[in-house]
Amino acid sequence: MLCDICHKNPATVHLTEIINDKVVEMHVCQACAQNKAQEINQQLSISDFLGGLLDIGEKKTKEQALRCPSCGLSYADFKKKGRLGCSTCYTTFKHFLTPLLKKIHSATRHAGKTPASIERVAPVRQVGVEQLKRALEEAIKTEEYEEAAKLRDKIKELEKKQNKKTSNK
């Protein structure tokens, strides 16, 4: 497949843009992808984006003047840079980061992923099911019912796999 922009080089990068509620897929070569990235960076910087998300519905409070005890980063600095200074920043600014992470990722806990090839070979561990059950309880407590349903289905799937493996032995 040739690049959609220059029509000369093979397309190695596949971009999906949403413009006016329409999905536009582009298949571009490396050189055109770099040009497109520069174009996007000029239009939008990640720190501006995060700063905008942070300002939504947020009131200016004394807590925003918090500073990380380890690196000295203030919440205002985080909003400007869009990056935290150290691992202690996560606990220092937890009150502000939790809603932000929920907006961006639809969750506040990292669930992780397992490559499909490993999932077929590796045994399902009981620890994984227990973690999912704790996450399910948390989702129910916070009334995130859609997330709870997904977790419930994943637990059933893992338990079914685990039962098949133990019955085949």
ROTORPA-280966 format. One line per 2 residues: number of its first residue (from 1); their letters; for each residue x, y, z of N, C-alpha, C. Coordinates in pm, 1 decimal. Layout:
NUM) a) X/Y/Z/X/Y/Z/X/Y/Z  ...
END
This chain:
1) ml) 85.0/-116.8/0.0/0.0/0.0/0.0/90.5/124.3/0.0  60.4/217.4/-87.7/139.0/340.2/-98.4/85.8/447.7/-4.6
3) cd) 172.1/541.0/27.4/139.1/653.8/114.8/24.5/735.0/53.5  -73.7/769.9/138.5/-188.3/849.1/92.1/-152.0/994.1/63.5
5) ic) -35.8/1040.0/113.8/1.6/1179.5/95.0/93.7/1196.7/-26.2  208.4/1125.1/-25.0/304.8/1144.4/-134.0/285.5/1046.2/-249.9
7) hk) 214.2/938.4/-228.2/187.2/835.9/-329.9/314.1/777.8/-391.2  426.0/779.8/-315.0/553.1/726.8/-365.4/604.5/612.2/-279.7
9) np) 611.9/635.2/-148.7/671.7/538.6/-56.8/566.5/444.6/0.2  611.8/326.5/47.4/515.9/234.9/110.5/466.1/291.3/243.9
11) at) 338.4/272.5/271.3/277.8/322.0/395.3/318.5/230.7/510.8  378.8/289.3/613.1/420.6/212.8/730.8/350.0/261.1/857.1
13) vh) 284.8/376.0/849.6/214.4/432.2/964.3/67.9/447.9/926.9  -18.6/407.8/1019.9/-162.4/416.1/993.7/-224.2/509.6/1097.1
15) lt) -280.4/619.7/1050.8/-338.3/721.8/1137.7/-490.2/718.1/1127.0  -554.7/743.5/1238.6/-699.7/757.6/1239.6/-730.9/892.9/1300.1
17) ei) -795.0/977.5/1224.3/-833.3/1110.0/1270.6/-984.8/1119.1/1274.6  -1034.7/1193.2/1371.3/-1177.6/1219.8/1377.9/-1195.0/1368.2/1352.4
19) in) -1253.7/1400.0/1238.7/-1272.8/1538.0/1197.6/-1421.6/1559.4/1176.5  -1478.8/1651.1/1254.3/-1622.8/1680.4/1245.9/-1707.6/1554.1/1255.9
21) dk) -1678.0/1471.7/1355.4/-1750.3/1346.8/1382.0/-1739.0/1244.8/1269.3  -1641.2/1259.5/1180.8/-1617.7/1161.7/1074.6/-1480.1/1099.8/1095.7
23) vv) -1473.1/967.1/1087.6/-1346.9/896.0/1104.3/-1274.7/893.1/970.3  -1151.1/941.2/970.0/-1070.3/944.4/849.4/-943.6/862.6/875.6
25) em) -923.0/757.8/797.4/-803.4/675.6/811.6/-704.0/714.9/704.2  -578.4/726.8/746.4/-471.8/761.3/652.6/-360.0/659.1/667.1
27) hv) -303.7/618.7/556.0/-191.2/527.4/553.9/-75.7/606.0/492.2  27.9/633.6/573.1/134.2/722.8/528.8/271.5/660.3/549.7
29) cq) 369.5/712.7/477.2/507.7/667.5/492.3/569.6/737.2/613.4  690.2/695.0/650.1/757.3/749.3/767.6/780.1/900.5/755.1
31) ac) 826.6/946.1/639.0/856.6/1088.5/619.7/730.2/1173.5/631.2  622.8/1130.6/568.2/497.8/1206.4/575.2/439.0/1201.7/716.5
33) aq) 459.4/1091.4/787.6/411.4/1080.1/925.5/483.1/1180.7/1014.3  613.7/1198.8/993.2/688.4/1296.8/1072.2/638.6/1438.6/1044.1
35) nk) 613.2/1468.8/917.8/559.4/1600.2/882.9/422.5/1621.7/947.1  339.7/1517.7/944.9/205.7/1524.5/1003.7/215.7/1544.4/1155.0
37) aq) 311.7/1477.7/1219.0/331.5/1491.7/1364.0/371.1/1633.7/1399.5  459.3/1693.6/1319.1/499.2/1831.9/1343.8/379.7/1925.7/1328.6
39) ei) 298.4/1898.7/1231.0/177.5/1978.6/1207.1/83.3/1970.1/1327.4  66.2/1849.7/1380.9/-22.3/1829.2/1496.0/35.7/1896.5/1619.7
41) nq) 167.7/1885.4/1638.9/231.3/1947.7/1755.5/213.3/2098.6/1754.7  213.5/2158.6/1637.8/192.9/2302.2/1630.0/49.8/2338.9/1668.5
43) ql) -44.0/2250.5/1637.7/-184.2/2279.0/1666.2/-221.3/2253.4/1812.1  -157.3/2153.7/1874.5/-197.8/2112.9/2008.1/-79.0/2056.2/2083.6
45) si) -55.6/2107.6/2202.0/49.0/2049.1/2285.6/-17.7/1970.5/2397.6  46.5/1864.0/2441.4/-12.2/1777.7/2544.0/-34.0/1853.4/2674.7
47) sd) 56.6/1945.1/2706.9/38.5/2019.0/2832.1/-84.1/2108.8/2825.4  -111.4/2166.8/2708.9/-232.7/2247.3/2694.1/-356.3/2160.0/2709.1
49) fl) -349.4/2040.5/2650.1/-460.6/1947.1/2656.6/-488.5/1906.1/2800.9  -383.5/1863.3/2872.4/-401.0/1822.5/3011.4/-444.9/1939.1/3097.3
51) gg) -387.6/2054.8/3073.6/-427.4/2173.5/3148.7/-574.4/2203.0/3130.6  -623.9/2186.5/3009.2/-765.4/2207.2/2981.7/-852.3/2106.5/3054.6
53) ll) -809.4/1981.1/3057.0/-886.1/1880.4/3129.1/-886.8/1908.5/3278.8  -774.5/1955.2/3329.3/-764.1/1981.3/3471.8/-850.7/2098.3/3513.8
55) di) -869.6/2194.9/3425.8/-946.0/2313.9/3460.1/-1096.4/2291.9/3455.5  -1140.9/2184.0/3392.5/-1283.7/2160.3/3377.6/-1346.9/2140.1/3514.5
57) ge) -1435.7/2228.9/3550.8/-1510.5/2216.2/3674.3/-1426.1/2224.8/3800.8  -1307.3/2274.0/3792.9/-1218.4/2276.9/3908.6/-1216.0/2416.0/3969.3
59) kk) -1219.1/2423.1/4099.6/-1212.2/2550.4/4169.2/-1069.8/2572.6/4216.3  -1027.8/2696.6/4219.5/-895.4/2731.2/4271.6/-900.9/2716.6/4423.6
61) tk) -814.5/2634.0/4478.2/-813.0/2610.1/4621.9/-671.0/2618.6/4675.0  -661.2/2617.2/4809.3/-530.6/2615.5/4873.1/-456.0/2487.4/4837.9
63) eq) -531.8/2377.9/4816.1/-469.7/2249.8/4785.8/-389.6/2256.1/4656.1  -428.2/2344.6/4562.9/-354.4/2355.7/4437.9/-214.5/2411.6/4459.9
65) al) -193.3/2473.4/4575.4/-61.0/2525.7/4608.1/27.9/2417.7/4668.8  -24.2/2294.3/4677.0/54.6/2182.5/4729.7/184.0/2165.4/4651.6
67) rc) 286.2/2122.4/4722.5/414.2/2091.1/4659.4/451.9/1948.9/4697.7  511.8/1879.1/4606.3/559.7/1744.6/4632.8/677.8/1754.6/4729.8
69) ps) 675.3/1678.8/4839.1/784.8/1687.0/4934.8/917.0/1631.6/4880.8  910.9/1545.8/4779.5/1034.3/1486.2/4725.4/1101.6/1574.0/4620.9
71) cg) 1025.4/1617.3/4522.3/1086.7/1690.9/4410.5/1052.6/1839.8/4409.8  955.0/1881.5/4490.9/920.3/2022.3/4499.3/825.9/2071.4/4390.9
73) ls) 776.4/1982.2/4306.4/684.4/2021.0/4199.2/552.1/2067.0/4259.0  500.7/2178.8/4211.7/369.3/2225.4/4257.9/263.4/2176.1/4159.8
75) ya) 139.2/2179.5/4206.0/29.7/2137.3/4119.3/19.0/2229.8/3998.3  43.7/2358.0/4019.9/40.1/2454.6/3909.0/147.5/2420.1/3805.5
77) df) 266.4/2377.0/3852.1/372.7/2336.1/3759.7/330.6/2213.1/3679.3  265.1/2118.6/3747.6/216.2/1998.6/3678.5/118.3/2037.3/3568.3
79) kk) 28.7/2130.7/3598.7/-68.6/2173.6/3498.0/0.8/2236.5/3377.8  108.9/2310.3/3401.7/180.9/2373.7/3291.1/256.8/2272.2/3207.3
81) kg) 328.0/2181.7/3273.8/413.8/2085.3/3204.5/338.2/1963.0/3154.0  236.4/1921.9/3228.6/165.4/1800.2/3192.6/240.0/1674.8/3234.5
83) rl) 341.7/1689.8/3320.9/422.0/1576.3/3367.9/448.1/1590.8/3516.9  448.6/1476.7/3583.1/481.9/1475.7/3724.4/632.6/1464.4/3739.3
85) gc) 684.0/1506.8/3855.5/828.2/1509.6/3876.1/886.2/1379.9/3928.5  808.9/1306.9/4011.1/860.2/1183.3/4070.2/742.7/1095.0/4111.7
87) st) 773.3/978.7/4166.6/666.3/886.9/4205.6/586.4/938.3/4325.5  646.2/1019.6/4409.2/575.9/1075.5/4525.7/467.6/1174.3/4482.3
89) cy) 483.7/1234.5/4365.4/383.0/1327.8/4313.1/246.2/1260.4/4301.5  245.2/1131.1/4268.8/118.4/1060.0/4252.8/38.9/1059.2/4383.0
91) tt) 107.8/1038.9/4495.8/36.5/1038.4/4623.2/6.8/1180.9/4670.4  97.6/1273.1/4644.6/78.3/1411.8/4686.4/-42.2/1474.6/4616.4
93) fk) -54.3/1450.1/4486.2/-161.4/1511.1/4406.5/-275.3/1413.8/4376.9  -284.9/1306.1/4454.2/-385.1/1201.5/4429.4/-526.4/1258.6/4417.6
95) hf) -557.9/1353.4/4503.1/-692.2/1412.6/4503.7/-727.5/1472.5/4367.3  -627.8/1528.4/4298.9/-651.5/1591.4/4169.2/-632.4/1493.8/4053.7
97) lt) -543.5/1396.8/4070.8/-512.5/1304.2/3962.0/-621.5/1200.0/3939.1  -687.8/1159.3/4046.1/-789.9/1054.7/4033.1/-899.3/1093.6/3933.1
99) pl) -961.1/1211.8/3944.3/-1063.2/1247.0/3844.7/-1005.4/1263.2/3703.6  -881.5/1312.8/3696.7/-817.4/1329.6/3566.5/-795.6/1194.4/3499.3
101) lk) -741.7/1098.3/3573.5/-718.9/964.4/3518.3/-850.4/899.2/3477.6  -953.7/923.9/3555.7/-1084.7/867.4/3522.8/-1137.6/924.6/3390.9
103) ki) -1114.7/1055.3/3368.2/-1158.0/1117.5/3242.4/-1079.9/1063.6/3123.7  -949.9/1046.2/3141.6/-864.7/1005.1/3030.5/-877.5/856.1/3000.5
105) hs) -871.2/772.2/3105.6/-863.6/627.3/3086.9/-991.3/552.4/3123.7  -1090.1/619.7/3175.3/-1215.1/558.8/3220.1/-1195.0/466.8/3339.6
107) at) -1079.5/474.2/3403.3/-1051.7/393.0/3521.8/-939.9/459.8/3599.8  -926.9/418.8/3725.7/-819.6/475.2/3807.4/-717.6/369.4/3847.5
109) rh) -735.9/247.2/3802.1/-641.5/139.4/3830.3/-593.8/78.2/3700.2  -466.5/44.7/3697.5/-409.1/-19.1/3579.5/-440.5/-167.8/3584.0
111) ag) -506.5/-217.7/3481.0/-543.0/-358.1/3476.9/-435.3/-441.9/3408.5  -359.8/-380.5/3318.7/-254.6/-452.8/3249.1/-308.9/-535.9/3134.6
113) kt) -219.0/-586.5/3055.1/-256.7/-670.4/2942.1/-161.0/-787.5/2935.1  -207.7/-897.5/2879.9/-124.8/-1013.9/2857.3/-125.5/-1041.8/2708.1
115) pa) -8.6/-1055.9/2647.8/-6.0/-1087.4/2505.0/-83.1/-1216.7/2477.1  -153.2/-1221.0/2366.1/-237.2/-1336.3/2332.0/-157.0/-1465.8/2329.6
117) si) -32.6/-1461.5/2279.1/48.4/-1582.9/2270.5/80.5/-1638.9/2408.7  103.5/-1553.1/2505.0/134.0/-1597.6/2640.7/7.9/-1646.1/2709.2
119) er) -103.0/-1578.6/2683.6/-229.0/-1614.1/2747.9/-268.6/-1757.4/2715.3  -238.3/-1802.2/2593.1/-270.8/-1939.1/2553.9/-182.8/-2040.0/2626.5
121) va) -58.2/-2003.4/2651.8/37.7/-2096.4/2710.5/39.5/-2089.6/2862.2  40.2/-1968.8/2916.3/54.8/-1950.8/3060.5/-72.8/-1990.8/3133.3
123) pv) -59.3/-2056.5/3248.2/-178.9/-2092.0/3324.8/-241.8/-1967.6/3386.0  -373.7/-1970.6/3400.2/-443.8/-1859.8/3462.7/-414.1/-1867.4/3611.2
125) rq) -367.5/-1759.5/3666.7/-330.3/-1757.9/3807.9/-447.2/-1712.0/3891.4  -460.2/-1774.5/4007.6/-566.9/-1738.7/4100.0/-553.4/-1593.3/4144.5
127) vg) -429.1/-1544.1/4152.8/-404.7/-1406.1/4196.5/-475.7/-1308.4/4103.8  -472.2/-1334.2/3972.5/-537.8/-1246.7/3875.6/-687.3/-1239.5/3898.2
129) ve) -747.4/-1352.8/3927.9/-891.6/-1357.2/3953.0/-923.9/-1279.9/4081.2  -840.3/-1297.3/4182.8/-863.1/-1226.1/4308.9/-853.4/-1074.7/4289.4
131) ql) -756.8/-1029.7/4208.1/-743.8/-886.2/4180.0/-867.4/-834.2/4107.6  -915.7/-912.8/4012.9/-1036.1/-871.7/3940.1/-1157.2/-865.2/4033.7
133) kr) -1165.3/-959.7/4127.2/-1277.1/-957.9/4222.0/-1271.7/-834.2/4310.3  -1150.9/-794.4/4352.2/-1138.0/-672.1/4432.8/-1177.7/-549.8/4349.5
135) al) -1134.3/-548.6/4222.4/-1170.2/-437.1/4134.1/-1321.4/-432.9/4112.5  -1383.7/-550.5/4102.1/-1529.3/-558.6/4086.5/-1599.5/-498.9/4208.7
137) ee) -1553.2/-535.0/4327.3/-1612.1/-479.6/4449.3/-1599.0/-327.9/4453.0  -1482.2/-278.7/4412.7/-1458.5/-133.5/4410.8/-1551.8/-64.8/4309.7
139) ai) -1569.0/-126.6/4193.3/-1656.0/-69.3/4090.1/-1801.2/-63.4/4138.7  -1842.2/-165.9/4211.2/-1978.9/-166.7/4264.6/-1995.0/-58.4/4370.8
141) kt) -1892.9/-43.8/4457.2/-1899.7/59.7/4561.7/-1910.6/199.2/4501.8  -1837.2/222.3/4392.3/-1838.5/355.0/4329.2/-1947.6/367.8/4223.6
143) ee) -2034.4/268.0/4218.0/-2148.9/267.1/4127.1/-2110.3/278.6/3980.0  -1998.8/213.8/3943.5/-1955.3/207.5/3803.6/-2002.6/72.7/3747.8
145) ye) -2129.8/66.7/3715.9/-2192.4/-60.3/3683.2/-2147.5/-118.6/3549.5  -2118.4/-34.2/3453.2/-2069.8/-85.7/3325.0/-1934.2/-152.6/3342.9
147) ea) -1846.0/-87.6/3418.7/-1713.5/-144.2/3447.9/-1729.0/-273.2/3528.1  -1823.3/-273.7/3622.5/-1848.3/-391.8/3705.3/-1893.7/-508.8/3618.8
149) ak) -1977.4/-482.1/3521.2/-2024.8/-588.8/3432.0/-1909.8/-647.0/3350.1  -1820.9/-559.3/3301.5/-1705.0/-606.9/3226.0/-1615.0/-693.8/3313.5
151) lr) -1593.1/-648.5/3436.1/-1509.1/-724.3/3529.3/-1572.6/-859.4/3562.6  -1703.9/-859.0/3585.1/-1774.1/-983.8/3613.3/-1757.6/-1083.9/3499.3
153) dk) -1771.8/-1035.2/3375.1/-1757.3/-1123.0/3259.4/-1615.0/-1176.0/3247.8  -1517.2/-1092.0/3275.3/-1376.3/-1133.1/3268.2/-1346.6/-1238.8/3374.7
155) ik) -1401.6/-1221.3/3495.6/-1382.6/-1319.8/3602.2/-1441.4/-1453.7/3561.9  -1563.2/-1452.2/3507.7/-1627.0/-1577.1/3463.1/-1543.4/-1645.4/3355.5
157) el) -1491.6/-1566.2/3261.9/-1409.8/-1619.9/3152.9/-1282.2/-1685.4/3207.7  -1214.9/-1615.8/3299.5/-1092.0/-1669.3/3357.4/-1118.8/-1794.6/3440.1
159) ek) -1226.6/-1793.3/3516.7/-1260.1/-1911.2/3597.5/-1296.4/-2029.7/3509.1  -1363.7/-2002.9/3396.9/-1398.1/-2109.4/3303.7/-1271.4/-2170.5/3244.2
161) kq) -1175.6/-2083.6/3204.1/-1047.0/-2131.3/3150.3/-973.6/-2214.2/3255.1  -975.1/-2165.2/3378.4/-905.1/-2232.7/3486.3/-968.0/-2370.1/3512.3
163) nk) -1100.1/-2378.7/3510.0/-1169.1/-2505.6/3530.8/-1140.7/-2603.3/3418.0  -1131.9/-2555.6/3293.4/-1101.1/-2642.0/3180.1/-962.4/-2701.6/3194.3
165) kt) -866.2/-2617.9/3237.4/-728.1/-2663.0/3250.6/-714.9/-2765.8/3363.0  -786.0/-2745.2/3472.5/-776.4/-2841.7/3583.5/-848.8/-2970.8/3549.6
167) sn) -955.1/-2965.7/3470.8/-1027.0/-3087.4/3433.8/-953.6/-3166.1/3324.9  -869.3/-3101.8/3246.6/-792.1/-3169.1/3142.6/-668.7/-3240.3/3197.7
169) k) -632.2/-3212.2/3318.7/-510.0/-3270.9/3376.0/-528.9/-3411.3/3419.7
END
